[in-house]
Amino acid sequence: MPDPVAFYKAGDTVEGLRILQELGQGAASTVYLAQDPKIKQIWALKHVHRSTEKDDRFLEQAVGEYEVASKLDHEAIRKIPKIYKTRAKLFTLLTDVMLVMEFTDGVSMDKRRPKTYEEAVEIFHQVASAMKHMHERGFVHADMKPNNVMVSPGPVAKIIDLGQSCAINALKERIQGTPDYMAPEQSVKNQPITPLTDIYNLGATMYWVLTKRAVPTAMNQSSENSLLGKMDVSMIPKPPAVSELDPNCHPKLNELIMHCVELDPNDRPESMGYVCDRLQLILGMLRAARSKGGQTAGSLMDPGASRADSRAGSSSAVKPDSNSASTSVLGVRVPESKQ
């Protein structure tokens, strides 16, 4: 039976917010749509509850997400203005965390790909700008992927999940990230996470959005986790160029993406600022091409469902340190129900 403390129903009031509906459940969390009855503001309310000591890391992750978000101020990063904590055993044991999160109406990029290269690059530029802001504030995202980016008409992009974010140069105890987007230093080498790691993650994200293929990584090349320690970076094959899969891809965009997914961090762009500048330049070129009716400003090629090696984009959470799979609905990370 579910712990009644961990779940609320429509009409309940929690931390001054009225619950409108439940959006989803995970191993240790529930996400609700909620409203401030005084000002009618809509929020996403994430409740993480401790049922056993195994849930402690989920609570720590929620606290960490708030601490990072509270130090950021960028229009393309979801805001988390408030956190509520509940403790037991003489106020020493953290049992519940409530995150009041900005509600964003949109669809994640893994569910709806951009229709044109111009739209895609505009979204990529907004995301890169947000990650540049994170780096300037001393943090890395560490888990950039298509379903962590919500897009609403405009296009307006919003990074909606900071669950794996950490200070620059942090060395994580567990392998964390999403297999199809993980840089070698996150998996094979387990090195400190740096802005160059984010550049690889973003490059892998752009690659999938444009081709619907995942770049080869140590995680998605290994049939068993035990192989990770034995795999050398040189064993990871290089992905085909984006332009090989879709000739409509602008040469400069292809060059940038392939530069971002270099296996050696020292071979990648020097900073996210450089990536932003290149994306801005490419966006200008695409707009100029559109005004002249150029082909490079046209629609993205549909990779086709028949491709045997086509991947639907990883919606799994961290592996092997999984926090449960999830999907994005209206700007909210909605964990899948318990099995």
C-alpha positions in Angstrom: 0.0 0.0 0.0 1.3 3.5 -0.8 2.4 5.6 2.2 -0.4 8.1 2.7 2.1 10.8 3.7 3.7 10.5 0.2 0.6 11.1 -1.9 -2.0 13.8 -2.1 -5.3 14.2 -4.0 -6.9 17.0 -6.0 -8.2 19.7 -3.7 -5.6 19.1 -0.9 -3.5 22.0 0.2 0.2 21.4 0.5 2.6 24.2 1.6 0.0 26.8 0.7 -0.6 25.3 -2.8 -3.8 23.6 -3.9 -3.3 20.3 -5.7 -5.0 20.3 -9.1 -4.0 16.8 -10.3 -1.3 14.2 -10.1 1.0 14.1 -13.1 3.1 11.0 -12.3 4.9 8.8 -9.8 8.4 7.5 -9.5 10.3 5.3 -7.2 10.5 8.0 -4.5 8.6 11.0 -6.0 5.3 12.3 -7.2 4.8 15.3 -9.4 1.6 17.4 -9.1 0.0 20.3 -10.9 -0.6 22.9 -8.2 -1.9 26.4 -7.9 -1.3 29.3 -5.5 -4.9 30.2 -4.6 -4.0 33.8 -3.7 -2.5 34.9 -7.0 -3.7 32.0 -9.2 -0.2 31.1 -10.3 0.3 27.6 -11.6 3.3 25.5 -10.4 4.7 22.1 -10.8 5.1 20.5 -7.3 7.6 17.7 -6.9 7.3 15.7 -3.7 10.2 13.3 -2.9 9.4 11.0 0.1 11.7 8.7 2.1 10.2 5.2 2.5 13.5 3.4 3.1 17.1 4.5 3.4 17.6 3.7 -0.3 15.6 6.8 -1.0 18.1 9.1 0.7 19.9 9.7 -2.6 16.7 10.9 -4.2 16.2 13.4 -1.4 19.8 14.5 -1.7 19.4 14.9 -5.5 16.3 17.0 -5.0 18.0 19.3 -2.6 21.0 19.5 -4.9 18.7 20.5 -7.8 17.2 23.3 -5.8 20.6 24.5 -4.7 21.9 24.7 -8.3 18.7 26.3 -9.6 18.7 28.9 -6.9 22.0 30.2 -8.1 20.9 30.5 -11.8 19.0 33.2 -13.6 18.5 32.4 -17.2 15.2 32.5 -19.2 16.0 29.1 -20.7 16.4 27.3 -17.4 13.4 26.3 -15.3 13.2 28.2 -12.0 12.8 26.4 -8.7 11.9 29.3 -6.3 11.1 27.3 -3.2 12.0 24.1 -1.3 10.3 22.6 1.7 12.0 20.0 3.9 10.5 17.7 6.5 12.6 16.0 9.2 12.0 13.3 11.8 13.9 11.8 14.7 14.6 15.0 16.6 14.8 16.9 13.3 17.9 15.0 12.1 16.4 12.6 9.5 15.2 14.2 6.2 12.0 12.4 5.2 10.4 14.7 2.6 11.4 17.3 0.1 9.0 19.6 -1.8 10.2 21.5 -4.9 8.0 24.3 -6.2 9.0 24.5 -9.9 8.2 26.8 -12.8 5.5 25.3 -14.9 6.2 25.3 -18.7 3.8 24.6 -21.4 5.6 22.8 -24.2 6.8 19.5 -25.6 10.2 17.9 -25.1 12.5 17.5 -28.1 12.5 13.8 -27.9 8.7 13.9 -28.4 8.6 16.5 -31.1 11.7 17.3 -33.3 12.1 20.7 -34.9 10.6 20.9 -38.4 13.4 23.0 -40.0 17.1 23.5 -39.5 16.5 27.1 -38.7 14.2 26.2 -35.8 16.6 23.5 -34.6 19.6 25.8 -34.5 17.5 28.5 -32.8 16.7 26.0 -30.0 20.3 24.8 -29.8 21.5 28.3 -29.4 19.1 29.0 -26.5 20.2 25.8 -24.8 23.9 26.5 -25.3 23.3 30.1 -23.9 21.7 28.6 -20.8 24.5 26.1 -20.3 27.1 28.9 -20.8 25.3 30.8 -18.0 25.6 27.7 -15.8 29.3 27.5 -16.5 29.8 31.1 -15.6 28.0 30.5 -12.3 30.3 27.5 -11.6 28.0 24.6 -12.5 27.8 21.9 -15.2 24.5 20.3 -16.3 26.0 16.8 -16.7 22.9 15.2 -18.3 21.9 17.2 -21.4 19.6 15.2 -23.7 16.5 15.9 -25.9 13.9 15.1 -23.2 15.5 17.6 -20.9 14.7 20.4 -23.2 11.1 21.6 -23.4 10.1 23.7 -26.4 7.0 25.9 -26.8 6.0 28.0 -29.8 8.4 30.7 -30.8 10.5 28.5 -30.5 11.2 29.0 -26.8 13.5 26.5 -25.2 13.6 25.6 -21.5 16.0 23.2 -19.7 13.7 21.5 -17.3 15.8 19.1 -15.3 18.9 19.9 -13.2 18.8 16.6 -11.4 22.4 15.6 -12.3 23.8 19.2 -12.2 26.9 19.8 -10.0 29.8 22.1 -9.4 32.4 22.2 -12.1 35.1 19.6 -11.6 33.0 17.5 -9.4 34.0 13.8 -9.3 30.9 11.7 -8.9 30.9 8.4 -6.9 28.6 6.7 -9.4 28.5 6.7 -13.2 25.8 9.3 -13.9 24.3 10.5 -17.1 22.2 9.0 -19.9 23.9 6.3 -22.0 23.3 7.7 -25.5 24.7 11.1 -24.5 27.5 10.4 -22.1 31.0 11.7 -22.7 33.9 9.1 -22.3 35.1 10.9 -19.1 31.7 10.3 -17.5 31.8 6.5 -18.1 35.1 4.9 -19.0 37.4 7.2 -17.1 35.1 8.5 -14.4 36.9 11.8 -14.4 35.8 15.2 -13.1 32.8 16.7 -14.9 33.7 19.9 -16.7 32.2 22.3 -19.2 33.8 20.2 -21.9 31.6 17.3 -20.8 28.6 19.5 -21.3 29.8 20.4 -24.7 29.9 16.7 -25.6 26.4 16.1 -24.1 25.0 19.0 -26.1 26.8 17.8 -29.3 25.3 14.3 -28.8 21.9 15.9 -28.3 22.1 18.0 -31.4 23.2 14.9 -33.4 20.2 12.9 -32.3 17.7 15.7 -32.9 19.0 16.1 -36.5 19.5 12.4 -37.4 17.5 10.5 -34.8 20.6 8.4 -34.3 22.6 8.2 -31.1 26.3 8.8 -31.2 28.3 5.7 -30.1 29.3 6.0 -26.5 30.9 3.7 -24.0 27.6 3.0 -22.3 25.5 2.2 -25.4 28.4 0.1 -26.9 28.7 -2.1 -23.9 26.3 -5.1 -23.5 27.1 -5.3 -19.8 28.1 -2.7 -17.3 31.1 -4.9 -16.4 32.6 -4.1 -19.8 32.9 -0.4 -19.0 36.0 -0.8 -17.0 37.6 -2.8 -19.8 36.7 -0.5 -22.7 39.3 2.0 -23.9 38.2 5.3 -25.4 39.8 4.3 -28.7 37.4 1.4 -28.9 34.4 3.8 -29.3 33.6 4.2 -33.0 33.2 7.7 -34.4 29.6 8.5 -35.6 28.9 9.2 -39.3 28.9 12.9 -40.1 25.5 14.5 -39.9 25.9 15.6 -43.5 26.4 12.0 -44.5 22.9 11.2 -43.1 21.2 14.3 -44.3 22.9 16.3 -47.2 20.6 19.3 -46.2 22.7 19.9 -43.1 24.7 23.1 -43.4 28.4 22.4 -43.5 29.2 24.7 -40.6 26.5 23.0 -38.4 27.9 19.6 -39.3 31.4 20.8 -38.5 30.3 22.2 -35.1 28.4 19.1 -34.0 31.2 16.7 -35.0 33.7 19.0 -33.2 31.5 18.8 -30.0 31.4 15.0 -29.9 35.2 14.4 -30.1 36.2 11.7 -27.7 39.2 13.6 -26.3 37.9 16.6 -24.3 40.9 18.6 -25.5 39.8 18.2 -29.1 36.3 19.8 -28.4 35.4 23.5 -28.7 37.2 25.4 -26.0 34.1 26.7 -24.3 30.3 26.8 -24.4 30.7 30.5 -25.3 32.4 29.4 -28.6 29.6 27.0 -29.3 27.1 29.8 -28.7 28.9 32.1 -31.1 29.1 29.4 -33.8 25.4 28.6 -33.5 24.6 32.3 -33.8 26.6 32.5 -36.9 25.0 29.4 -38.4 21.6 30.7 -37.5 22.3 33.9 -39.4 23.5 31.9 -42.4 20.3 29.8 -42.4 18.1 32.8 -42.2 19.9 34.4 -45.1 19.5 31.2 -47.1 15.8 31.1 -46.3 15.4 34.6 -47.6 17.0 33.5 -50.8 15.1 30.2 -50.9 18.2 28.2 -50.3 17.9 24.5 -49.6 19.9 24.5 -46.4 17.2 26.4 -44.7 14.6 23.7 -45.5 13.1 20.9 -43.5 14.9 18.3 -41.5 15.1 15.0 -43.2 12.8 12.3 -41.7 15.2 9.5 -40.7 12.4 7.0 -41.3 11.0 4.4 -38.9 12.4 1.6 -41.0 16.0 2.2 -40.1 17.3 -0.8 -38.1 19.9 1.4 -36.3 17.5 4.3 -35.6 17.1 5.0 -32.0 14.2 6.8 -30.4 16.4 8.8 -28.1 17.1 7.6 -24.6 14.3 8.6 -22.2 15.9 6.4 -19.5 17.3 8.1 -16.5 20.7 7.6 -15.1 22.2 4.2 -15.8 23.5 2.2 -14.0 22.6 4.7 -11.2 19.0 4.9 -12.4 16.5 7.3 -10.8 13.7 5.7 -12.7 12.6 6.4 -16.3 10.6 9.5 -17.1 8.9 11.4 -19.8 8.2 15.1 -20.2 4.6 16.5 -20.1 3.9 20.2 -20.2 7.3 21.2 -18.8 7.3 18.7 -16.0 9.5 15.7 -15.6 7.0 12.9 -15.0 8.5 9.7 -13.6 7.0 6.5 -14.8 4.8 4.6 -12.4 6.3 1.9 -10.2 6.2 -1.6 -11.6 
